[in-house]
Amino acid sequence: MKILFLSQRVPYPPNRGDKISTWRLIDRLRQDHEVEVIAFAHDEADKQGAQDLRKMGFETTVIPLNQKLRKLLALPLLFTSKALTLGVFGSSQLQAEVDKRLEWADAAYAFSSSMGAFLVGRGLPWVMHFAELDSDKWKQYAASKPFPLSAIYRREWRTLLAYERKLAADTVSNVFCTPLEQDIFEEQIPGCPSLVLRNGVDLEYFQPQPDKTERAHLVFTGVMDYYPNVDGCVHFVHEVFPLIRAQMPDCRFTIVGSRPTAQIQQLAEVGGVSVTGFVEDIRTYLGQATISVAPLRIARGIQNKVLEAMSSGLPVVGTTSATQGVEGQAGRDFLLADSVEDQAAAILGLLRDPTEAKALGQRGRRFVEQNYNWAETLKPLDGVLDQLNQQS
């Protein structure tokens, strides 16, 4: 088949959650099919990523997107019934590029609901891959923010859910990365076909580095302008970390990830806290760390940061929000702790018992080896492609 793949970001290099997933998808698709990519380029790195994809044989078209400007331009939609998201990512230029390829393509694959909008009603069989169920994300944001943001986010939840229903009814199948999100989808949008296509982890790339581990060193990895990451780290530094330092003054916490907000950068002023910004290779920091923490309070889906830490042999202490998509067993594969006191106690317990910390890390590594190899997690994709082929 000739498959048109739409992505909210250029799917290369695989250095953040959505790019990891999209790269693995197009790499798998091209094994048996011809794939063309259309994506937004958010910055120069995205444009370079598109060049890299072309060198690898992917016909790639990019449309520049200034997301900050687009957010401002979308504000008048508040006085309509249209979701702001559709204004931010709406593009007549990208739509024109999609329409040009309708005769060429046998099928299409959209990653994220904002990209599915370019395929609705076009008559091409296509798959809607929800990177996350965006309406549910805004519902969670609304519950965590004061007025007036709570009202704006609640509106976005309702308007986007209405549009997701339209998307879901137009596709061959709706794809989710965890059973939890699929359950929410089936409750909110019943009667539409869906399946789970779990994320994986590169087990060769993320390997244990026990010889580099430093004492009492905590690490968090993630894109640091993503609200759940920002919220989780700010809360951890101000509420949990002081309890740990009170009993273990030499404990350090390193926040690793690109585009740290001003709020995140300010955390570096707290004793024992470091903020790296973008790094070429997060394995350096995973190798140095004693424990990976995942203190997210708002999250759905599967957290790649958790899989990567477990694959690296690091013991993980995470909240329910951070670990619920992993489908592992708390206490065996990672430690689960939600309250401030429980998080501090779990981390201190591992810092004081290196033998148990090492054993937990080894169990986590075995778990991802058995359950999150990309070759295995992507197997359900074959059934989706068969459906597309039948309707093309």
N, C-alpha and C positions, 0 to 999 in steps of 0.2 A: 504493500500500500504506500501511497504518498500521504504523509501525515504533516499537517501544519501544527506547529507547537507554539502556543502563545504563553508568554511569561511576563510577569510584572517587573522582573529584573533580568538582565542578561544572565543566562544560566551558567556562567563561568567567570572566574575560577570558583570552585566549591569551598568558599571560605566563610560562609554563614549559612544558617539553617535552610532558608528557601533555596539558595543556590546549590547547596549539597543535594537536596531532593531533585531539583530540576535537572541538574547535570546528570545524576544517576538515571533519571527517566529518559532523557534524550539519548544517552549512551546505550541504554538497553533497547530503545526503540530502533536505533539504527542497525542493530544486529540483523534484522530481517526486513527493515523498511527504509524508505527514503524520507528523510526528515528535514523540513525547513523551519527556521525559528524566526519569530517576530517578537520583539521585546522592547520595553522601555530602557533607555540608558539614563541612569540617574546621575552619573558623573563620568569623569575621564577613565576611571578604572573599568567601568562597564563597557565603554567604547573599546578599550584594549581587550577586554574579555571577548567582545564580538569578533575582533580581529583574530584572536586565538581560535575561536570556534570555526571561522572560515578556513584557517590553516588545517584544521582537522577534518574538513570536508563538509561542514554544516553551512548551507546557505543561510545567512543570518541578516536580518533587517532590523535596525534599531531606530527608535524614535526618541529624541531627547526629551527628558521630562525634568522640569524644575518643580519639585514637589512643594516647596515652600510657597512659590508663586501660585501654583495651582490650588493650594489650600485657600489662599486669599480670594482667588477668583471664583471659588466654589461657594463662598459664603452667601451669595444671594439665593442659593438653593434652599436656605433655611425657611424661605417664605413660600416654598413649594412642597410637593409631596415626594420629591426625588431625594435619594440618599446622597449625602455629601461625597461619599466614596466614589460614586459614579461621576461626580463632577471633577474630582481630583484626578481620576485616572481616565476620564473621557478624552477621546482624541479622534478628530475627524481624519487626521493624517494616518493614524494607525488603522482606523476602520477602512480607509481606502486601500491600504496595503493588504489587509485581509481579503477585501472584496476582489482584488486583482488575482488572488490565488484560488478563488472558489472553483474555477474550472480545472485548475491543475490538481488540487487536493482531492483525495478520496475520503479523507476524514480529518478531524482536528482534535487537539487535546489542549484544554485551557487549564493553566495552573493559577488558581485564585479566582474568586468570584468577579473581581473587577475585569479580568481578561475574558471570562465567559460572556460578558456583556457584548463583546464584539462578534459573537457567533450566534446569538439568539435570532431565530427566524431566518437564518441564511440558507436553510435546507441541506446543510452538510451534516452527516452524522458526527457527533462529537462527544467528548468526555469532559465532565466538570470535576476537576480535582481541587477540592477545598483545602488549601494550604492550612487553613484553620477556618472554623465556622465563624465568619466575621461578625454576623449579627450577635452571636453569643458572646463574642469578645467585647463588643460595645455594651452589652448588657452588664457584663462584669465591671467594665470601666465606670458605668453609670452608678453602680452600687458603691464605688470606692471614691467618688469625687463629690465635692460640695457643689451647690447651686452657684452659677448657672451651668457649669460644665455637665453636671449630672443630667440636666434637662436636655442638653444638646446630644449627649451620648445616648440617652434613652430614646430620643427621636431617631438617631442613627440606627439603633437596634431595630426599631419597628419598621422603618422604611427599607432597611437593608434586608430584613427578614422577608418582607413582601417581595423584594426583587429576587432573593434566593429561591423563593417558591417558583417564580417564573423560570429561572435558570434550570432548576431541578426537573421541571416538567418537560423541558425542551431537549434534554440530553439522553444519550444511550445509557449512561451510568454516572453516579455521583460517588466520588472517591474520597475517603477519609484516612487519616494516618493512625487513628486509634478507635477501638470499639466504643469508648465513651462519647466521642464526637458523633459517631454513627448513631448511637442511641439518642442523642439530643436531636439530631437531624430527623430521625424517624418519628420522634415525638412531635417536633415542630412542623415537619413537612412530610406527613405520612403518604404512603402509596407510591413513592418514587424509588426506582432501583438504586441500590447503594452497595458498596463493599469497602473493606478495609485493606489498604495497601500501606503496611507499616514502613517507617523509615528504617534504615540500617546504619551500620557504622563500618568504616574502613579498618578492619582488624589488623591489617598489615601496617598501616600508617600509624595508628594509635596503639603503641606497644608499651608494656610496663618498662620503667627505667629505674629500678630500685637503687642503683648505685648513685643516683643524682638527688635522691630525696633529702630535703632539709628538715630540721627539727621545727615543730610547731609553726608550720607555714600553711595557711589556708588559701584556697584559690577559688575564684569565680570567673567563668568565661562566658562571653556573649556580646552581642552588639549593644553598645551602651547608650544608644538613644531610643531603644525600644522600651516602652513604658513599664511593662512587667519586670524587666531587668533592673531598670532604674529604681522602681519602687522597692523591689526586693533587697537590693544592695543598700539603699539609704536606710531602710528599716533595720537591716542586719547590723550595719555599722553603728547606728545610734542606740539600738536596743539590746542586741545579742552580744556583739563584740565586747562591750565594756564588762559584761559578766565573765567572759572568758579571760580577758586581760587582768581582771581583779585577782584571779587565781593563778594565771600564767602570764606574767607581765611581758615575757619575751615573744609571745605569740604575734605573728604577722598575718595580714590579710592583703592579698593582691587581687585587684580587679583588672581583668585582661579583656580588652575588646575595643573595637573601633568606635569612633564618633562619640566619645564620652560627653555627656551634657555638662553644663556648668555645675549643676547640682552634684554630679558624680565627681567632677574634678575637685570640688571643694572637700570631698571626703578624704583626699590625700593630706589634708591639714590635720586629720585625726591621727594621733600616735599609733604607729604600727600598720597604718593603711597606705598602700601604694596603688596608683592608677596608671596603667601603662599606655592607654590609647592603643592604636593599631600596632600589631606585632606581626612579623613575617611568619612565625611558626609558634603556635600556642603550645606545641609539645614541649618546648623548653620550660614553660611555666608549669605545665602538668607534671613534668618530670621532677621539678623542684619541690612541688607541694607535698604536704603530708596528708591533707584531706581536701576533697572538693566539696564545696558547700553550694546548695541550690535552694536559697531561701525565698523562692517566689511565692507571692501571695495571690497573684492573679495569673492564671495560665490554663490553657487547654492543649490538647495535642501532645506529641512526644517531644521531649527536650533533648536536642542533639548534644547539648553540653553534658547531660547526665550520661548518655551512651558513650561519649568520647572519654569522659573521666573513668567510667567503669572499664572500658576497653584498655585504658592506660594503666589499669591495675590500682587505681586510686579508690580508697574508701569514700563513699558518698553519703553525706548527710543532707537530706532534702525534705521539703514540705510535701504535703499531699498534692498541692497544685503542681509541683515540679516533677513528681514521680508517678502520678496516676496514669500517665500514658505509657510508662515503661513496661507494665504488666509483670514486673518481678515481684518477689516476696520480700516485704519489709522485715528486717532483722536478719535475713539470709543474704540478700543481694545488695542491700543498701539500708541505711538507718532512716526511719521516718520520724520527723519531729516538727510539730507545727507551732507550739507556743514558744515564746522567748526563752522561758526557763528550760523547756525540753530540748531546744536546739543547743543551748549552751551546755547542758548536761551531756548530751550525746557527743558533742565535739570534744569536751574535756575528757570524757571517758575514753575516747579513742587516742587522744594525745597522751594520756597517762598509761595506756596499754598498747604499746607498739605491736605486740604479737597479735592481738585481736584486730588492730587496724590493718595489718598486713594480710591476715586471714580473710577479712571482709573484702579487701581489694581483690584478692585472688578469686573469691567466690563471685564477685561482680564480673570479673573478666571471663570466667567460665560461663556465666549466664549469657553475656552478650555473644560469646562464641557460639553458643547453642541456639540462640534465638534471633540474632540481629545481623547475620551475614547478609549482605546485599543480594547475593544470588538467590537466597531463600525468600527474603522479604518481598522481592519483586515478582515472584512466581505468579501471584494472582493477576498480574498484568496481562498474561497470555489470554485469559478468559475475556478480558475487556477488549483486547485487540481482535479476538474472534468475533465478538459482537459488532464491532465497528466494520469489520470486513464483510459480514453478512448484510449490513445495511448500506454499504457503499456501492 
